Amino acid sequence: TDLRDAVAAIRLESIFERLPDSLQTKEADEEKEGTAGTQPKKKRTSDYQLRSAFSTEWQYTIIPPAGFHAKALPKSSQMNAGPARLTEDFSADDKGVVHATIRFDTVKSRFTVVEATELRNQVADWKQAEAIMIHFEPAAEALFREGKTKEGFHAYRDLIQLHPKEAVHHLQIAAALLDAGLGEAAREEARKAA
């Protein structure tokens, strides 16, 4: 978190930990082709059997810092990996709190070789993907962007009244004044933070 940006990251790697290791990584090239002087590993012909089908669900409640609200949320989605499914759902309530639900469901416990290959390759890709990022910005900055300068400064002043001993809100106003070309007023506001 800084004066104009806050972020929460959701990494997916451990949502797949209940899968066997062989279904979390792509087949190594050596296994396909063999290494120098060795034969390639025999291709699997029998189905993969898990003990049971399962689903793992994570529920996040992300409370933004005072005066911040969520920028555009990631799109909710449902993605398949063979028969398995990864679902991501994002929403924000009227108080600005972000709710995220990430769910991985194997759907069934028995996979054909083709299904298992699709599953392992997709899971490996998901594990290597960038984290899901939830971005927040000060509500005042959004007001400034909309041309509502008076309301933006009022939003920062309200935060100072709520948290009179926190210097950060004075610094936020100082940065906004500086952006508006009011250097002397920005310096004066920054001194209040010290």
C-alpha positions as CSV (number, residue, x, y, z in Angstrom):
1,T,0.0,0.0,0.0
2,D,1.2,3.5,-0.8
3,L,-0.5,6.9,-1.1
4,R,-2.3,6.1,-4.3
5,D,-2.4,2.4,-4.7
6,A,-3.1,-0.7,-2.6
7,V,-3.1,-4.3,-3.9
8,A,-4.0,-7.8,-2.7
9,A,-2.6,-10.8,-4.5
10,I,-4.1,-14.3,-4.6
11,R,-1.7,-17.1,-5.7
12,L,-3.2,-20.4,-6.9
13,E,-0.4,-22.9,-6.4
14,S,-1.6,-24.5,-3.2
15,I,-5.3,-24.9,-4.2
16,F,-4.1,-28.0,-6.2
17,E,-2.1,-29.6,-3.4
18,R,-4.6,-32.4,-2.9
19,L,-3.9,-33.7,-6.4
20,P,-1.0,-36.2,-6.7
21,D,2.3,-34.6,-7.8
22,S,2.0,-36.5,-11.1
23,L,-1.1,-34.5,-11.9
24,Q,0.4,-31.1,-11.0
25,T,3.3,-31.0,-13.4
26,K,3.8,-31.4,-17.1
27,E,5.5,-34.6,-18.3
28,A,9.2,-33.9,-18.6
29,D,10.8,-34.1,-22.0
30,E,13.2,-36.8,-20.8
31,E,10.2,-39.0,-19.9
32,K,8.7,-38.6,-23.4
33,E,11.9,-39.1,-25.5
34,G,14.3,-40.7,-23.1
35,T,17.8,-39.4,-22.3
36,A,21.0,-40.4,-24.0
37,G,21.4,-44.1,-23.7
38,T,18.0,-44.7,-22.1
39,Q,14.6,-45.7,-23.5
40,P,11.7,-43.3,-23.3
41,K,9.3,-44.0,-20.5
42,K,6.3,-46.2,-21.5
43,K,3.2,-44.3,-22.1
44,R,0.5,-44.8,-19.6
45,T,-2.5,-46.7,-20.9
46,S,-4.6,-47.2,-17.7
47,D,-6.8,-44.6,-16.1
48,Y,-5.8,-42.4,-13.2
49,Q,-7.8,-43.1,-10.0
50,L,-8.0,-40.7,-7.1
51,R,-9.2,-41.9,-3.8
52,S,-12.3,-39.7,-4.2
53,A,-13.4,-36.7,-6.1
54,F,-12.9,-33.5,-4.2
55,S,-13.3,-29.8,-4.3
56,T,-11.2,-27.1,-2.5
57,E,-12.8,-23.7,-2.0
58,W,-11.1,-20.5,-0.8
59,Q,-13.2,-17.6,0.3
60,Y,-11.5,-14.2,0.7
61,T,-12.8,-11.1,2.3
62,I,-10.5,-8.2,1.4
63,I,-11.1,-5.0,3.4
64,P,-9.5,-2.0,1.7
65,P,-7.5,0.6,3.7
66,A,-9.4,3.6,5.0
67,G,-10.5,5.8,2.1
68,F,-9.8,3.3,-0.6
69,H,-12.1,1.4,-2.9
70,A,-11.6,-1.4,-5.4
71,K,-10.7,-0.5,-9.0
72,A,-12.2,-2.8,-11.7
73,L,-12.3,-6.3,-10.3
74,P,-10.9,-9.3,-12.2
75,K,-13.6,-11.0,-14.3
76,S,-15.3,-14.0,-12.7
77,S,-14.6,-17.1,-14.8
78,Q,-14.9,-20.8,-15.0
79,M,-12.0,-22.7,-16.7
80,N,-11.7,-26.4,-17.4
81,A,-8.8,-28.8,-17.1
82,G,-10.1,-32.0,-18.7
83,P,-13.2,-32.7,-16.6
84,A,-11.9,-30.7,-13.6
85,R,-13.0,-27.1,-13.1
86,L,-11.4,-23.9,-11.6
87,T,-14.0,-21.2,-10.8
88,E,-13.1,-17.6,-9.8
89,D,-15.8,-15.3,-8.6
90,F,-15.2,-11.6,-7.5
91,S,-17.6,-9.0,-6.1
92,A,-17.6,-5.9,-4.0
93,D,-20.3,-4.9,-1.5
94,D,-21.6,-1.4,-0.8
95,K,-18.9,-0.8,1.8
96,G,-16.1,-1.5,-0.7
97,V,-15.2,-4.9,0.7
98,V,-14.1,-7.3,-2.0
99,H,-15.3,-10.9,-1.8
100,A,-13.4,-13.5,-3.8
101,T,-14.2,-17.2,-4.1
102,I,-11.7,-19.6,-5.8
103,R,-12.9,-23.2,-6.2
104,F,-11.1,-26.1,-7.7
105,D,-13.3,-29.2,-8.3
106,T,-12.1,-32.5,-9.8
107,V,-15.7,-33.3,-10.6
108,K,-14.9,-37.0,-10.7
109,S,-12.3,-39.4,-9.3
110,R,-11.4,-41.4,-12.4
111,F,-9.6,-39.9,-15.4
112,T,-8.8,-41.4,-18.7
113,V,-5.2,-40.9,-19.9
114,V,-6.3,-38.1,-22.2
115,E,-8.3,-36.4,-19.4
116,A,-5.4,-36.7,-17.0
117,T,-3.0,-35.2,-19.5
118,E,-5.3,-32.3,-20.1
119,L,-5.6,-31.9,-16.3
120,R,-1.9,-32.0,-15.5
121,N,-1.0,-29.6,-18.3
122,Q,-3.6,-27.1,-17.3
123,V,-2.9,-27.3,-13.6
124,A,0.9,-26.8,-14.3
125,D,0.0,-23.7,-16.4
126,W,-2.2,-22.3,-13.6
127,K,0.5,-22.9,-11.0
128,Q,2.9,-20.9,-13.2
129,A,0.5,-18.1,-13.9
130,E,0.7,-14.6,-12.5
131,A,-1.1,-14.0,-9.2
132,I,-4.6,-12.7,-9.3
133,M,-4.3,-9.0,-8.4
134,I,-7.1,-6.9,-6.6
135,H,-6.2,-3.2,-6.9
136,F,-7.6,-0.4,-4.8
137,E,-7.3,3.3,-5.1
138,P,-8.3,6.3,-2.8
139,A,-11.9,7.2,-3.4
140,A,-10.7,10.9,-3.7
141,E,-8.5,10.0,-6.6
142,A,-11.5,8.6,-8.5
143,L,-13.4,11.8,-7.8
144,F,-10.4,13.9,-9.1
145,R,-10.4,11.8,-12.3
146,E,-14.1,12.5,-12.7
147,G,-13.5,16.2,-12.5
148,K,-15.0,16.4,-9.0
149,T,-12.0,18.3,-7.4
150,K,-14.0,19.8,-4.4
151,E,-15.5,16.4,-3.5
152,G,-12.1,14.7,-3.8
153,F,-10.4,17.1,-1.3
154,H,-13.5,16.8,0.9
155,A,-13.0,13.0,0.9
156,Y,-9.4,13.4,2.1
157,R,-10.5,16.0,4.8
158,D,-13.1,13.5,6.0
159,L,-10.3,10.9,6.4
160,I,-8.2,13.4,8.4
161,Q,-11.2,13.9,10.8
162,L,-11.6,10.2,11.2
163,H,-7.8,9.6,11.7
164,P,-6.4,12.9,13.0
165,K,-3.1,11.4,14.1
166,E,-2.3,9.6,10.8
167,A,0.1,11.6,8.6
168,V,-0.7,9.6,5.5
169,H,-3.9,11.5,4.7
170,H,-2.1,14.8,4.9
171,L,0.5,13.4,2.4
172,Q,-2.3,12.2,0.1
173,I,-3.7,15.8,0.0
174,A,-0.2,17.2,-0.5
175,A,0.3,14.9,-3.5
176,A,-3.1,15.9,-4.9
177,L,-2.3,19.6,-4.4
178,L,1.1,19.1,-6.1
179,D,-0.6,17.4,-9.1
180,A,-2.9,20.5,-9.3
181,G,0.1,22.8,-9.5
182,L,-0.3,24.2,-6.1
183,G,3.2,23.7,-4.8
184,E,3.1,26.0,-1.8
185,A,-0.2,24.6,-0.5
186,A,1.3,21.1,-1.0
187,R,4.3,22.0,1.1
188,E,2.2,23.4,3.8
189,E,0.0,20.3,3.9
190,A,3.1,18.0,3.9
191,R,4.4,19.9,7.0
192,K,1.2,19.0,8.8
193,A,2.2,15.3,8.3
194,A,5.5,15.8,10.0
